[in-house]
């Protein structure tokens, strides 16, 4: 399933839900103080569609995001909560720098984080590795 902000790819029993490269970078404190922006609303709506269609566990792939601030961290927490609310096992896969920030914010209390996609897919029981 492909949307402007989310691309969903089956990997055996695991579904990779990738957030488009510049989506989280476009979420910043100037655009979020007055409530959910159209970008965030669209992202969350597309994510709900993708996660609902996923038959099993999910890996949320934000590896293309190299920098996040508190506004985009908030969005990642919302994505993790959606994984939990759908009763799915999941991982957030991100760059090492972003992982450090998410770990400091204790995202792992909702959903584990990893910088290695292969690790997440293996942990969740996926069979195939995506091409990148």
C-alpha positions in Angstrom: 0.0 0.0 0.0 1.5 3.3 -1.1 0.5 6.8 0.0 2.3 10.2 -0.2 3.7 9.8 3.4 3.6 6.1 4.0 4.7 3.0 2.0 3.8 -0.4 3.2 5.7 -3.5 2.0 5.1 -7.1 3.2 8.2 -9.0 4.4 6.9 -12.5 5.0 4.9 -12.3 8.2 6.1 -8.8 9.0 4.9 -5.6 7.3 7.4 -2.8 6.8 5.7 0.6 7.0 8.1 3.3 5.8 7.5 6.9 6.5 8.5 9.0 3.4 11.9 10.7 3.6 11.1 14.3 4.3 7.8 13.8 6.1 9.1 13.9 9.7 11.7 16.6 8.9 8.7 18.8 7.7 7.1 18.5 11.2 8.5 21.2 13.3 7.6 23.3 16.3 6.5 26.2 14.1 3.9 24.0 12.4 2.6 22.0 15.4 1.8 24.5 18.2 -1.7 25.2 17.0 -2.7 21.5 16.9 -2.3 18.7 14.3 -1.3 20.1 11.0 -2.6 18.7 7.7 0.7 17.0 7.2 0.5 15.2 10.6 -3.2 14.4 10.1 -2.5 12.9 6.7 0.5 10.9 8.0 -1.5 9.5 10.9 -4.5 8.6 8.6 -2.3 6.9 6.1 -0.4 5.1 8.9 -3.7 3.8 10.4 -4.7 2.5 6.9 -1.4 0.7 6.5 -1.3 -0.8 10.0 -4.9 -1.9 9.8 -4.1 -3.7 6.5 -1.0 -5.4 8.0 -1.8 -9.0 8.9 0.8 -9.3 11.6 3.8 -7.5 13.2 5.1 -4.2 11.8 8.4 -2.4 11.5 7.9 1.4 11.3 10.8 2.5 9.1 12.0 6.1 9.7 15.7 5.4 8.8 15.6 8.2 6.2 15.0 10.8 9.0 18.3 12.1 10.2 17.1 14.8 12.6 14.1 15.1 14.8 12.9 17.7 17.2 10.3 17.5 20.0 7.5 17.9 17.5 8.6 15.0 15.3 9.4 12.9 18.4 5.7 13.5 19.4 4.6 12.2 16.0 6.8 9.1 16.4 5.2 8.5 19.8 1.8 8.7 18.1 2.9 6.1 15.5 4.1 3.8 18.3 0.9 4.2 20.2 -1.0 3.2 17.0 1.0 0.0 16.8 0.2 -0.8 20.4 -3.5 0.2 20.0 -3.8 -2.2 17.1 -2.4 -5.0 19.3 0.5 -5.5 16.9 4.1 -6.4 17.8 6.4 -3.8 16.3 9.7 -2.0 16.1 10.7 1.5 15.2 13.7 1.3 12.9 15.7 4.5 12.7 19.2 5.9 12.3 21.6 5.6 15.2 21.4 9.3 16.0 17.6 9.3 16.0 17.6 6.1 18.1 19.6 7.8 20.8 17.0 10.6 21.0 14.1 8.2 21.0 15.7 6.0 23.7 16.3 9.1 25.8 12.6 9.9 25.5 11.8 6.3 26.6 10.0 5.4 23.4 10.9 1.8 24.1 8.3 1.7 26.9 5.8 1.6 24.0 7.7 0.0 21.1 11.3 -1.1 20.9 13.8 0.8 18.7 16.6 -0.5 16.5 19.0 0.9 14.0 19.2 -2.4 12.1 16.2 -3.4 10.0 17.4 -7.0 9.7 17.3 -7.2 13.5 13.7 -6.0 13.8 12.5 -8.3 11.0 14.3 -11.3 12.4 12.9 -10.6 15.9 9.4 -10.3 14.6 9.7 -13.5 12.5 9.8 -12.0 9.0 11.2 -14.1 6.2 12.4 -11.7 3.5 14.6 -8.7 3.6 13.7 -5.5 1.6 16.0 -4.1 -1.0 17.2 -0.7 -0.3 
